[in-house]
């Protein structure tokens, strides 16, 4: 809010350069917020994908959660006024890779009720496969 008041002041004074710099800053703040939200949703999505891979099963609850978090990620990534997206496929993959470690840490407590220590769980997982699956689910056309 403070930035908007500052922008208004700069515009009223005719400070175009200062105004443009502030618009860039506001744009970056918004973008970081979107990335943070997508990463939060991705963590939960990845937890379920990790559990599915290790336990070689799924539950209705996991399936519904996976679908819901995919919808949230898609909605958050969609630009409202253009047909584009905030994050390209490469950037979306980077966000998933960043979210993976947090998802892994949480999943280590949940997979088979915390049966495996971190090293054992890591041996049972294929990180690239899980991230590729998540990316494929997010980028798939809605059914």
N, C-alpha and C positions, 0 to 999 in steps of 0.2 A: 504494500500500500504506500509505503514511504517513497518508493521509487516512482510510482505514478504521480504523486504530488510533485516530486522533483522534475519529472518529465514535463508536466503541465507548466511549471515555472520556467523551465528552459525554453519551451515553445513560445510562451508569452513574451519572453525576452528576445526571441528570434535566434537563439543559440542552436542552430541546426546541427552542427557537429556534436555538441554536447548531447542533444536530443537523440541523435542516431546512436551514439555510444551507449546511452541509457537503454534504448530499444534493444540493442544487441545484448546487453546485460539481462534485461527482462526475458528475452528469448531464451538465453542460456539457462536462466533459473527455471523457466517452464519446462525446457527439455530435460533438465536434470530431474525434475519432479516426475516426469513421465517415465524416465528410465528407472527411477527408484520404485515406482509402482509396478512396472513390468517385472523388475527383478524380484520384488516381493511375491508376486503371483507365480513367477517361474520357480521359486524355491518350493512352493507347495506342490506344483505340478511335478517337479523333479523328485520330490520325496516319494510320491506315489509310483512314479516310473521306476525308481530304484527298488522300492519294495516289490513291485511286480517282477523285475528282473531277478532278484535274489530268491524270492519265494516261489517263483515260477507259477504264480496264480494271481488272481485278482478278486476283488469283491465288488458288489454293486456300489458300495459307498466309494471305493477308490475310483471306479469308472465314472460315476457321477461327478466326483470332485475333479477328475482330470478334464472332463468336458467343460465344467464350469470355469476352471482356471484358464483353459484355452480361450473360451469366450471372453473372459476378462482381459487377457493379454491382447487379443485381436481388437477389442473395443478401445482399449487404452492406446494402442499403436495407430489407430486410424485417425487421419487428419480430418477435422470436421468440415472444412470448406473445400478441400481438394480431394481428389480420388486417391491421393497418395498415403504414405505411412511416415510416421516420425522416424522409425528405425528401419534401415535397410536389412536385408537378410544377413549380411556380414555383421552388422551391429547387433542384431537380434541374437546371433550366435554368440557374440562376445558377452552379452548380458547373461545368456544361459550358462556360459562357461564360468562367469563370475558367481552366479547363483549356485552353481553345482556344489561348491565346498560347504556352503551353509546347509544346503539340502542333505548332503552326505552326512554332516555332523548330526543333524536331527534324525535322519533315517537310521543311523547307527543305534539309536535308542529304541526305534520302533520295529525294525526288521526282526521278525521272529522273537518279538518281545525283548530285544536287546541282547540276544544270545551271542553275537559276535563282537569281538573287540574291533577297533578301527582297522587294524592290519588285516584281520581275517575277512572283514567285510570288503575292504578294498580289493582283495584278491578275487572276490566273487563278482565284481562289477566290471563293466566295460563302459567307462565314462563317455567315450566318443559315441558309442552306440546309443546311449541314453540321451545325450544331447542331440544327436541326429534325429532320434525318434521324436523328441520334444519339438524340434524345429519343423519336422515333417507334419506333426499334428497341428501346430500353430498355423502353418502356411497352407494346409489343405483347405480346399473349398468347403464351405459349410454344407452339411448334408440335409 
